[in-house]
């Protein structure tokens, strides 16, 4: 019996289903000091549009590597950039060295193949109290390569999805997902041994 392997989407572009976005916004208390939200892998804008509907007066900044998404993103926020977020984050940090400048919340569903790099870039952009919310496979908790990283970046909270989402519009995969939440100074911890 032959194994069928699904073809991967370009740049791991698997859009977050709207119900998964709403689930996060319904259950994760987001930091609110009036500073903007940042969506580093905005894609078609499911997080950006949901945030705009819930927080109509808040600033939202969106970044995506694919120019095709910019017109749609600009419907929800005037601050949308076509850029590789990792490079954008390095430039951002050089420009804004004041720790009081930066987003309240960084929220995204990063390409899993680049999740660690996207997270490192998010920590680079984050202020000392910025909240980082990432939709990731629970398997991100595993691997010896990430053990040291986890020691440096302990989680504040992990929200596990009880229903597996479909990122292709078809069936679900055999992978469990959750929202991983970090916030400096408030780690409650998940210990990775």
SERO-4910 file (N, C-alpha, C, O; in steps of 0.05 Angstrom, whole numbers):
BEGIN
 pado doro    nc1    nc2    nc3   cac1   cac2   cac3    cc1    cc2    cc3    oc1    oc2    oc3
  Unk    A     17    -24      0      0      0      0     18     25      0     35     28     17
  Unk    A     14     43    -19     30     67    -21     20     88     -2     -4     91      3
  Unk    A     39    103      9     33    125     26     29    150      9     46    156     -8
  Unk    A      8    165     13      3    189     -1     13    213     16      4    216     39
  Unk    A     31    228      5     42    251     19     30    276      6     33    280    -18
  Unk    A     17    292     22      5    317     11     27    337      3     48    339     17
  Unk    A     23    350    -18     42    371    -27     40    395     -8     18    403     -1
  Unk    A     63    405      0     63    428     18     57    454      3     64    457    -20
  Unk    A     44    471     17     38    498      6     63    514      5     81    511     22
  Unk    A     65    532    -14     89    550    -16     92    565     10     72    575     21
  Unk    A    116    567     20    123    582     45    106    573     69    102    589     87
  Unk    A     97    548     68     81    538     90     57    556     96     50    561    119
  Unk    A     43    565     75     20    583     78     -5    567     84    -18    557     65
  Unk    A    -10    563    109    -35    549    118    -50    569    135    -43    574    158
  Unk    A    -71    580    124    -86    601    138   -102    590    162   -113    568    161
  Unk    A   -102    606    183   -116    598    207   -146    601    203   -156    622    195
  Unk    A   -161    579    208   -190    580    205   -201    602    223   -193    604    246
  Unk    A   -221    617    214   -233    638    231   -242    628    258   -239    643    278
  Unk    A   -253    604    260   -263    595    286   -239    591    306   -243    594    330
  Unk    A   -216    584    296   -192    581    313   -183    608    323   -174    611    346
  Unk    A   -184    628    306   -177    656    314   -197    665    336   -188    675    356
  Unk    A   -223    661    331   -243    670    350   -240    656    377   -244    668    398
  Unk    A   -233    630    376   -228    615    401   -206    628    417   -209    631    442
  Unk    A   -185    637    404   -163    650    419   -173    676    431   -168    682    454
  Unk    A   -187    692    415   -196    718    425   -217    716    446   -221    734    463
  Unk    A   -232    694    446   -252    689    467   -240    681    494   -251    686    515
  Unk    A   -217    667    493   -207    654    517   -180    664    527   -173    659    551
  Unk    A   -165    677    511   -138    687    520   -140    717    527   -145    733    509
  Unk    A   -137    724    552   -138    752    559   -114    767    547    -91    761    554
  Unk    A   -119    785    528    -97    799    515    -89    824    530   -107    838    541
  Unk    A    -64    830    531    -53    853    544    -65    878    530    -67    879    506
  Unk    A    -73    898    546    -86    921    534    -76    946    549    -89    956    568
  Unk    A    -54    958    539    -45    983    549    -49   1005    528    -41   1028    532
  Unk    A    -62    998    506    -67   1017    485    -46   1017    463    -50   1031    443
  Unk    A    -25   1002    466     -5    999    445    -15    980    424    -34    965    429
  Unk    A     -3    980    400    -14    964    378    -11    934    381      5    924    397
  Unk    A    -27    920    365    -23    891    361     -4    888    337     -3    906    320
  Unk    A     11    866    336     28    860    314     23    832    305     23    813    321
  Unk    A     17    829    279     13    802    266     35    798    246     35    809    225
  Unk    A     56    782    253     79    779    237     77    761    212     94    763    194
  Unk    A     57    744    211     53    725    188     24    728    180      9    708    182
  Unk    A     16    751    172    -12    758    170    -28    744    149    -52    740    152
  Unk    A    -16    735    127    -30    721    106    -55    735     97    -54    758     90
  Unk    A    -77    720     96   -102    732     87   -116    750    108   -136    762    102
  Unk    A   -104    752    131   -114    771    151   -135    761    170   -150    777    181
  Unk    A   -136    735    175   -157    726    194   -153    736    222   -173    743    235
  Unk    A   -129    738    232   -124    750    258   -129    780    257   -142    792    275
  Unk    A   -118    793    236   -120    822    234   -150    831    233   -157    850    246
  Unk    A   -166    818    216   -194    826    214   -209    821    240   -226    837    248
  Unk    A   -204    798    253   -217    793    279   -209    813    300   -226    822    316
  Unk    A   -184    820    301   -175    840    321   -188    867    315   -196    881    333
  Unk    A   -189    874    289   -202    900    282   -231    901    291   -240    922    301
  Unk    A   -245    879    287   -274    879    295   -276    881    325   -295    895    335
  Unk    A   -259    868    340   -261    869    369   -249    894    382   -258    903    403
  Unk    A   -229    905    369   -215    928    379   -213    950    358   -192    955    347
  Unk    A   -236    962    351   -237    981    328   -218   1005    330   -211   1017    310
  Unk    A   -211   1013    355   -195   1037    358   -165   1031    363   -150   1050    366
  Unk    A   -158   1006    364   -130    999    369   -113    998    344   -123    991    322
  Unk    A    -88   1005    346    -69   1002    324    -63    973    319    -60    957    338
  Unk    A    -62    966    294    -54    938    286    -33    941    264    -38    955    244
  Unk    A    -11    927    267     10    926    247     11    898    236     12    879    252
  Unk    A     12    895    210     12    869    197     37    867    179     44    885    166
  Unk    A     49    843    180     72    837    163     67    811    149     57    792    162
  Unk    A     73    809    124     72    783    110     93    784     87     98    805     75
  Unk    A    104    761     82    125    759     62    114    759     33    129    763     14
  Unk    A     88    754     30     76    751      4     60    776     -3     40    782     10
  Unk    A     68    790    -25     55    815    -33     26    811    -40     10    831    -39
  Unk    A     17    787    -48    -10    784    -57    -30    790    -34    -53    796    -39
  Unk    A    -21    788     -9    -39    792     14    -42    821     22    -60    828     37
  Unk    A    -24    839     13    -24    866     23    -50    881     17    -60    894     35
  Unk    A    -62    880     -7    -88    894    -11   -109    886      9   -124    903     19
  Unk    A   -112    860     14   -132    851     34   -126    860     62   -144    868     77
  Unk    A   -100    860     69    -92    869     96    -98    898    100   -106    907    122
  Unk    A    -94    914     79    -98    943     81   -127    950     85   -134    973     91
  Unk    A   -146    931     80   -174    936     86   -178    938    117   -197    951    126
  Unk    A   -160    924    132   -164    923    161   -144    940    176   -149    948    199
  Unk    A   -122    947    163   -102    964    177    -86    979    156    -78    968    136
  Unk    A    -81   1005    161    -64   1020    142    -34   1013    145    -18   1020    127
  Unk    A    -27    999    166      1    993    172      6    963    165      6    946    183
  Unk    A     10    958    139     15    931    130     41    931    113     45    949     96
  Unk    A     58    912    119     85    912    106     88    885     91     80    864    100
  Unk    A    100    887     67    109    863     54    138    859     61    155    874     52
  Unk    A    144    839     77    171    835     87    174    807     99    154    795    107
  Unk    A    198    797     99    205    774    115    206    783    144    222    801    150
  Unk    A    189    772    161    187    783    188    213    782    203    219    800    219
  Unk    A    229    761    199    255    759    213    273    783    206    286    794    224
  Unk    A    274    790    181    291    813    173    278    839    183    291    857    192
  Unk    A    252    841    180    237    864    189    242    869    219    245    892    227
  Unk    A    242    848    235    246    850    264    273    861    270    276    877    288
  Unk    A    294    852    256    321    863    261    322    893    255    333    908    270
  Unk    A    309    901    232    309    930    225    292    945    246    300    967    254
  Unk    A    270    934    255    253    947    275    268    952    300    267    974    312
  Unk    A    283    932    310    298    935    335    320    956    332    325    970    351
  Unk    A    332    958    309    353    979    305    340   1006    306    352   1025    316
  Unk    A    316   1009    295    302   1035    294    291   1043    321    293   1066    330
  Unk    A    279   1024    335    266   1029    361    281   1016    384    275    993    390
  Unk    A    300   1030    396    315   1018    418    302   1025    445    311   1014    465
  Unk    A    282   1042    445    268   1049    470    250   1026    477    232   1019    462
  Unk    A    254   1014    501    238    991    509    208    998    513    192    980    516
  Unk    A    201   1024    515    173   1032    518    158   1032    492    133   1033    492
  Unk    A    173   1030    469    160   1029    443    158   1000    434    177    985    436
  Unk    A    135    993    424    132    966    415    103    957    419     88    971    432
  Unk    A     97    933    409     69    924    411     62    913    439     79    904    454
  Unk    A     36    915    445     25    902    469     25    871    464     34    856    482
  Unk    A     16    863    441     12    835    435     23    829    407     17    844    388
  Unk    A     37    807    405     46    796    379     31    770    377     34    752    394
  Unk    A     14    767    356     -2    743    353     -1    733    325     -4    748    306
  Unk    A      3    706    322      4    695    295      3    665    295      4    652    316
  Unk    A     -1    654    272      3    625    266     26    624    247     23    627    223
  Unk    A     51    619    257     74    620    240     76    595    223     65    574    230
  Unk    A     91    597    200     97    572    186    112    553    205    132    562    217
  Unk    A    103    529    208    116    511    228    146    507    222    162    505    241
  Unk    A    153    506    196    181    502    190    199    526    199    223    523    200
  Unk    A    186    549    204    201    572    213    192    582    241    198    605    248
  Unk    A    178    566    255    167    574    281    188    585    300    184    606    312
  Unk    A    210    571    303    231    580    321    242    607    312    246    625    329
  Unk    A    247    610    286    258    635    276    238    658    280    246    681    287
  Unk    A    212    653    275    192    674    279    190    681    308    188    705    315
  Unk    A    191    662    326    190    668    354    215    684    363    212    703    378
  Unk    A    238    677    353    262    692    360    259    721    351    267    739    366
  Unk    A    248    725    327    244    752    317    223    767    334    225    790    339
  Unk    A    202    752    343    182    764    360    193    774    386    187    795    396
  Unk    A    211    757    398    224    765    423    242    789    418    246    805    437
  Unk    A    253    792    395    270    814    388    254    840    387    263    861    397
  Unk    A    230    839    376    212    862    374    198    869    400    191    892    405
  Unk    A    194    849    417    178    852    441    190    872    461    214    873    464
  Unk    A    172    887    474    180    903    497    183    884    521    176    861    518
  Unk    A    192    894    543    195    876    566    169    863    575    169    841    586
  Unk    A    146    877    570    121    865    579    102    856    556     79    850    561
  Unk    A    113    855    532     97    846    509     87    818    513    102    800    522
  Unk    A     63    813    505     51    786    505     54    774    477     47    787    457
  Unk    A     65    750    475     68    736    450     50    712    450     51    695    468
  Unk    A     33    710    429     13    688    427     18    675    400     14    688    379
  Unk    A     25    649    400     30    635    375     14    609    375     14    594    394
  Unk    A      1    604    352    -12    579    347      9    560    336     20    564    315
  Unk    A     14    538    351     35    519    344     26    491    348      8    485    363
  Unk    A     40    473    335     36    444    340     46    439    369     66    451    377
  Unk    A     32    421    383     42    414    410     69    402    409     85    402    428
  Unk    A     76    390    386    102    378    382    125    398    384    148    391    386
  Unk    A    118    424    383    139    445    386    152    443    414    175    453    417
  Unk    A    138    431    433    150    428    460    173    408    460    190    408    478
  Unk    A    174    391    440    193    369    439    219    378    424    220    399    411
  Unk    A    239    362    427    264    362    412    287    372    430    285    391    445
  Unk    A    308    357    428    332    365    443    344    391    434    355    406    450
  Unk    A    340    397    408    351    422    397    338    446    410    350    467    413
  Unk    A    313    443    419    298    466    430    300    466    461    289    485    473
  Unk    A    312    446    473    312    445    502    324    470    515    312    481    533
  Unk    A    347    478    506    360    502    516    343    527    512    342    545    528
  Unk    A    331    528    488    314    550    481    291    553    501    284    574    510
  Unk    A    279    529    508    257    530    527    265    539    555    250    551    569
  Unk    A    290    534    562    300    543    588    301    573    588    297    586    609
  Unk    A    308    585    565    310    615    563    282    628    559    279    652    566
  Unk    A    263    613    549    237    624    542    214    608    553    199    596    538
  Unk    A    212    607    580    190    591    592    162    603    585    159    627    583
  Unk    A    144    585    581    116    593    575    102    606    599    107    599    622
  Unk    A     85    624    593     66    635    613     42    617    614     32    610    636
  Unk    A     32    608    590      8    592    590      7    577    563     18    585    543
  Unk    A     -6    554    564    -11    538    540    -41    531    539    -51    519    557
  Unk    A    -54    539    517    -82    534    513    -84    512    491    -78    518    468
  Unk    A    -91    488    499    -92    466    480   -120    466    466   -140    467    479
  Unk    A   -119    463    439   -145    461    425   -156    433    427   -141    413    421
  Unk    A   -180    430    436   -192    404    439   -202    393    412   -206    369    409
  Unk    A   -205    410    392   -213    402    365   -191    409    346   -180    431    347
  Unk    A   -183    390    329   -162    395    310   -172    412    287   -192    405    275
  Unk    A   -158    433    281   -166    450    258   -157    438    231   -138    423    230
  Unk    A   -171    446    211   -163    440    183   -152    465    171   -165    486    170
  Unk    A   -127    464    162   -114    487    150   -116    486    119   -105    504    106
  Unk    A   -129    465    109   -130    462     80   -159    464     69   -163    463     45
  Unk    A   -178    465     87   -206    465     79   -217    437     76   -241    433     71
  Unk    A   -200    417     79   -208    389     78   -209    378    106   -218    391    125
  Unk    A   -199    353    109   -199    341    135   -176    352    152   -159    368    143
  Unk    A   -175    343    177   -154    351    195   -130    332    193   -133    310    182
  Unk    A   -107    341    203    -85    323    203    -84    309    231   -101    314    248
  Unk    A    -64    292    235    -62    278    260    -45    293    280    -30    281    295
  Unk    A    -48    319    280    -31    336    297    -48    352    317    -69    362    310
  Unk    A    -38    353    341    -51    369    362    -39    397    362    -15    401    358
  Unk    A    -56    418    367    -47    445    366    -55    460    392    -72    451    407
  Unk    A    -41    482    397    -48    498    419    -37    526    416    -20    531    399
  Unk    A    -48    545    432    -38    572    433    -17    573    455    -23    569    478
  Unk    A      8    580    447     30    583    466     31    612    472     32    629    454
  Unk    A     32    619    498     32    647    506     56    653    524     61    639    544
  Unk    A     70    674    517     93    683    532     88    712    541     76    728    526
  Unk    A     97    719    565     96    746    574    118    749    594    118    735    615
  Unk    A    137    767    590    160    771    607    151    775    635    133    790    641
  Unk    A    165    762    653    160    766    682    136    752    693    130    755    717
  Unk    A    122    736    677     98    724    688     97    693    682     76    681    683
  Unk    A    120    682    677    121    653    670    110    636    692    120    637    715
  Unk    A     91    619    686     80    600    704     91    573    698     91    555    715
  Unk    A    101    570    674    118    548    668    107    522    657     87    512    666
  Unk    A    121    513    637    119    485    627    148    477    627    164    489    614
  Unk    A    154    456    642    182    447    643    187    426    621    172    406    619
  Unk    A    207    431    605    214    412    584    239    397    593    260    409    597
  Unk    A    236    371    597    258    355    607    272    339    584    291    325    589
***
